[in-house]
Amino acid sequence: MLWSGVDLDVPAGEFVAILGPNGVGKSTLVKAVLGLLPLAAGQLSVLGRPPGKASHRIGYLPQRRSFDPGLRVRGIDVVRCGLDGDRWGLPFPGAARFSARARRAAARVDDVIGLVGAGAYAQRPVGQVSGGEQQRLLIAQALARQPELLVLDEPLDSLDLPNQAAVAALIARISRAEQVTVLMVAHDVNPILPYLDKVIYIAAGGAVSGSPADVITSTTLTRLYGTPIEVLRTSDGRLVVVGQPEAPAVHTDRHTGIPRP
């Protein structure tokens, strides 16, 4: 068993983070929500239905992947794949002229590109835009079908601090404006802390959930880890969790193994 005791009701339009160190089951919880893994015990309802039965109402962004710099596929085509790429692949150039359905699809793609602020580079090859710009395009892809639930698996991973802040603010704005419920796996709570409605904190087989103010405290995390934990707040508002195996504000890069602030 990776975790137990997760009890959470997420209303429409809320921004919820799944937190905890590597290996405790954050991505496993996401897979259970998506219906990709069954629960060993308990019950899970997603948009009022069993997991996997409302997939058409869910937008999903898996853990960040990098595009080859030589990839010539345009950003707009990457976004369009979120609308119908599972059925038709990449759109035929100029296809929007051929049918009303194609024109509606093109309009929706333009809408979500504008929503994430990617209009200036959507026509460029996706391999030639920055990491933060690629992530905006991938968020637009996940939004293409107007989902009610947006599931994001570490979307800030490998981004620099300014891009983390910008993407976190973007996701929060989309959640509020579109009334999309956001469930995000995060390694560092600090970039998203100002925007969160609830958190699920997983560690050592257990889990707690609630508001950030209730969960990210010395008392709660000490009980969860079974060892003394101290939560400190720096002068710039960042949280530092001292005493746990892997603190939110100081953690190891999954790709290089190098500690990063």
C-alpha positions as CSV (number, residue, x, y, z in Angstrom):
1,M,0.0,0.0,0.0
2,L,1.3,3.4,-1.0
3,W,-1.2,5.5,0.9
4,S,-4.4,5.4,2.8
5,G,-6.9,7.7,4.5
6,V,-7.3,10.2,1.7
7,D,-10.8,11.7,2.2
8,L,-11.4,14.8,0.1
9,D,-14.4,16.4,-1.7
10,V,-13.3,18.8,-4.4
11,P,-16.0,21.2,-5.6
12,A,-16.1,22.6,-9.1
13,G,-13.6,25.4,-9.8
14,E,-11.2,24.6,-6.9
15,F,-7.4,24.4,-7.2
16,V,-6.1,21.4,-5.3
17,A,-2.5,20.2,-5.0
18,I,-1.2,16.7,-4.3
19,L,2.1,17.2,-2.3
20,G,4.8,15.0,-0.9
21,P,8.3,13.6,-1.5
22,N,9.1,11.3,-4.4
23,G,7.9,7.7,-4.3
24,V,5.0,8.2,-1.9
25,G,2.2,7.7,-4.5
26,K,1.3,11.1,-5.8
27,S,1.2,10.0,-9.5
28,T,-0.5,6.8,-8.4
29,L,-3.3,8.8,-7.0
30,V,-3.6,10.7,-10.3
31,K,-3.7,7.4,-12.2
32,A,-6.5,6.2,-9.9
33,V,-8.5,9.4,-10.6
34,L,-8.0,8.8,-14.4
35,G,-9.2,5.2,-14.0
36,L,-5.8,3.8,-15.0
37,L,-5.2,2.0,-11.7
38,P,-7.9,0.4,-9.4
39,L,-8.1,1.2,-5.8
40,A,-7.1,-1.6,-3.3
41,A,-9.9,-0.4,-1.0
42,G,-12.3,2.5,-0.6
43,Q,-14.4,4.5,-3.1
44,L,-13.6,7.1,-5.7
45,S,-16.0,9.1,-7.7
46,V,-14.8,11.5,-10.5
47,L,-17.3,14.0,-11.9
48,G,-20.0,11.9,-10.4
49,R,-19.0,8.7,-12.1
50,P,-16.6,5.8,-11.5
51,P,-13.0,6.5,-12.5
52,G,-12.4,6.2,-16.2
53,K,-16.1,6.7,-17.1
54,A,-15.9,10.5,-17.6
55,S,-12.6,10.7,-19.5
56,H,-14.1,13.0,-22.1
57,R,-14.7,15.6,-19.4
58,I,-11.1,15.5,-18.1
59,G,-8.0,17.3,-19.5
60,Y,-4.7,15.6,-18.6
61,L,-1.2,16.9,-18.7
62,P,1.3,14.1,-17.9
63,Q,4.8,14.8,-16.4
64,R,6.7,17.3,-18.4
65,R,8.4,16.1,-21.6
66,S,10.9,18.0,-23.7
67,F,10.4,18.4,-27.5
68,D,13.4,17.7,-29.8
69,P,14.8,21.1,-30.9
70,G,14.6,19.8,-34.5
71,L,10.8,19.0,-34.3
72,R,9.0,21.0,-37.0
73,V,5.5,20.4,-35.8
74,R,4.0,23.8,-35.0
75,G,2.7,24.7,-31.6
76,I,-0.8,25.2,-32.9
77,D,-0.8,21.6,-34.2
78,V,0.2,20.3,-30.8
79,V,-2.8,22.1,-29.3
80,R,-5.1,20.8,-32.0
81,C,-4.1,17.2,-31.1
82,G,-5.8,17.8,-27.8
83,L,-9.1,18.3,-29.6
84,D,-9.1,15.3,-32.0
85,G,-5.6,14.0,-32.4
86,D,-6.6,10.7,-30.8
87,R,-8.9,10.1,-33.8
88,W,-7.3,11.9,-36.8
89,G,-3.7,12.7,-35.9
90,L,-2.3,16.0,-37.1
91,P,-4.7,18.2,-39.0
92,F,-4.3,18.5,-42.8
93,P,-3.0,22.0,-43.6
94,G,-5.9,24.2,-44.6
95,A,-8.5,21.7,-43.3
96,A,-10.5,24.4,-41.5
97,R,-11.8,25.5,-44.9
98,F,-13.5,22.2,-45.7
99,S,-16.3,21.8,-43.1
100,A,-18.2,23.6,-40.4
101,R,-16.9,21.1,-37.9
102,A,-13.3,21.9,-38.9
103,R,-14.0,25.6,-38.6
104,R,-15.4,25.2,-35.1
105,A,-12.4,23.1,-34.1
106,A,-10.1,25.8,-35.5
107,A,-12.0,28.5,-33.5
108,R,-11.6,26.4,-30.3
109,V,-7.9,26.0,-30.9
110,D,-7.5,29.8,-31.4
111,D,-9.6,30.4,-28.2
112,V,-7.4,28.2,-25.9
113,I,-4.2,29.5,-27.4
114,G,-5.4,33.0,-26.5
115,L,-6.4,31.8,-23.1
116,V,-2.9,30.7,-22.3
117,G,-1.3,33.7,-23.9
118,A,0.5,31.6,-26.6
119,G,-0.6,33.5,-29.7
120,A,2.8,35.1,-30.4
121,Y,4.6,31.7,-30.9
122,A,1.8,29.2,-31.7
123,Q,2.8,29.2,-35.4
124,R,6.4,28.4,-34.7
125,P,7.9,24.9,-34.5
126,V,7.3,23.6,-31.0
127,G,11.0,22.5,-30.7
128,Q,12.1,26.1,-31.1
129,V,10.2,27.8,-28.3
130,S,11.2,27.9,-24.6
131,G,10.3,25.4,-21.9
132,G,7.7,27.8,-20.4
133,E,6.2,28.4,-23.8
134,Q,6.0,24.7,-24.5
135,Q,4.2,24.2,-21.2
136,R,1.6,26.9,-22.1
137,L,1.0,25.1,-25.4
138,L,0.5,21.8,-23.6
139,I,-1.9,23.3,-21.1
140,A,-3.8,24.7,-24.1
141,Q,-3.8,21.1,-25.5
142,A,-5.3,19.8,-22.2
143,L,-8.0,22.5,-22.3
144,A,-9.0,22.0,-25.9
145,R,-12.1,19.8,-25.2
146,Q,-13.4,22.3,-22.5
147,P,-12.8,19.8,-19.6
148,E,-14.5,20.2,-16.3
149,L,-11.5,18.7,-14.5
150,L,-7.9,19.5,-15.4
151,V,-5.3,17.0,-14.0
152,L,-1.7,18.2,-14.1
153,D,1.2,15.9,-13.1
154,E,4.1,18.1,-12.0
155,P,3.6,20.8,-14.7
156,L,6.3,23.1,-13.1
157,D,9.0,20.5,-13.1
158,S,12.2,21.6,-14.8
159,L,11.0,25.2,-15.3
160,D,13.0,28.0,-13.9
161,L,11.5,30.1,-11.0
162,P,10.1,32.9,-13.2
163,N,8.4,30.4,-15.5
164,Q,7.1,28.4,-12.5
165,A,5.5,31.5,-11.1
166,A,4.0,32.5,-14.5
167,V,2.6,29.1,-15.2
168,A,1.2,28.7,-11.7
169,A,-0.6,32.1,-12.0
170,L,-1.9,31.1,-15.5
171,I,-3.4,27.8,-14.1
172,A,-5.0,29.6,-11.3
173,R,-6.5,32.2,-13.6
174,I,-7.9,29.5,-15.9
175,S,-9.4,27.6,-12.9
176,R,-11.3,30.7,-11.8
177,A,-12.3,32.1,-15.2
178,E,-13.3,28.8,-16.8
179,Q,-14.6,27.2,-13.6
180,V,-12.3,24.2,-14.2
181,T,-11.4,22.1,-11.2
182,V,-7.6,21.7,-11.1
183,L,-5.9,18.7,-9.5
184,M,-2.1,19.2,-9.6
185,V,0.8,17.0,-8.5
186,A,3.5,19.3,-7.2
187,H,6.9,18.8,-5.7
188,D,7.3,22.3,-4.4
189,V,4.3,24.0,-2.9
190,N,5.7,27.5,-2.9
191,P,4.9,28.6,-6.5
192,I,1.3,27.6,-6.2
193,L,0.7,28.3,-2.5
194,P,-1.1,31.7,-3.0
195,Y,-3.7,30.1,-5.3
196,L,-4.5,26.8,-3.6
197,D,-7.9,26.0,-2.1
198,K,-6.9,22.6,-0.7
199,V,-3.9,20.3,-0.5
200,I,-3.5,16.5,-0.2
201,Y,-0.2,15.8,1.6
202,I,1.0,12.2,1.2
203,A,3.9,10.7,3.2
204,A,5.0,7.3,4.5
205,G,1.8,5.5,3.7
206,G,-0.5,8.1,5.2
207,A,-2.2,11.2,3.9
208,V,-3.9,14.4,5.2
209,S,-6.1,16.8,3.3
210,G,-7.6,20.2,3.9
211,S,-6.7,23.9,3.5
212,P,-3.0,24.8,3.2
213,A,-3.2,26.6,6.5
214,D,-4.5,23.4,8.2
215,V,-2.2,20.9,6.5
216,I,1.2,22.5,6.1
217,T,1.9,23.0,9.8
218,S,4.4,21.6,12.2
219,T,1.8,19.7,14.1
220,T,0.1,18.1,11.1
221,L,3.3,17.1,9.3
222,T,4.9,15.8,12.5
223,R,1.9,13.5,12.9
224,L,1.9,12.4,9.3
225,Y,5.7,11.6,9.2
226,G,5.9,10.3,12.7
227,T,9.0,12.4,13.4
228,P,9.5,16.0,14.5
229,I,8.8,18.4,11.6
230,E,9.1,22.2,11.7
231,V,7.4,24.4,9.2
232,L,9.0,27.8,8.8
233,R,8.1,30.8,6.6
234,T,10.8,33.0,5.2
235,S,10.7,36.8,4.9
236,D,9.6,36.5,1.3
237,G,6.7,34.1,2.2
238,R,8.2,30.8,1.1
239,L,7.7,27.7,3.2
240,V,10.6,25.6,4.4
241,V,9.8,22.3,6.0
242,V,12.6,21.1,8.2
243,G,13.0,17.5,9.3
244,Q,11.2,15.5,6.6
245,P,13.1,13.4,4.1
246,E,12.6,15.9,1.2
247,A,11.4,19.4,2.0
248,P,9.1,21.3,-0.4
249,A,11.5,24.2,-0.7
250,V,14.7,22.2,-1.1
251,H,14.5,19.1,-3.2
252,T,16.4,17.0,-5.7
253,D,16.0,17.4,-9.4
254,R,14.5,14.1,-10.8
255,H,16.6,14.3,-13.9
256,T,20.1,15.3,-12.7
257,G,20.1,14.3,-9.0
258,I,21.4,17.7,-8.1
259,P,19.8,19.5,-5.1
260,R,18.0,22.7,-6.1
261,P,16.4,25.5,-4.1
